[in-house]
Amino acid sequence: MNENGNTWDVTRHIPLSKALQNGEAVVLIQALQALRGVSSVTVGKGNRQIRVVYDASKVDYRTLSLALEESGFTQAQGWWNRLKVKLYAYSDANARDNAEAPPPACCNKPPK
């Protein structure tokens, strides 16, 4: 469980391909906060990176990426960032699957 008390909250630092100009940060923040499950969005590192906290059981990284693109913003495209995108997508898919899984049997005993 994280500091907010939600087991499925994750924090992602997303580097952007270019620095945000005046007013663009507000547009980007509003676009991402409109998604169900997004808790907070902040801009950092010289307006070239955003920090997004969201509930991985309700929204996933691919949805965030799509919302970024639809708003006219692109992520940095280096090999390291492409690897992180795949890792985040995989991690979020696992979190969503685990959140939707039925509870385990009591005391790890199979049901009779």
Secondary structure, 3 states (H helix, E strand, C coil): CCCCCCCCEEEEEEEECCCCCCCHHHHHHHHHHCCCCEEEEEEECCCCEEEEEEECCCCCHHHHHHHHHHCCCCECCCHHHHHHHHHHHHHHHHHHHHHHCCCCCHHHCCCC
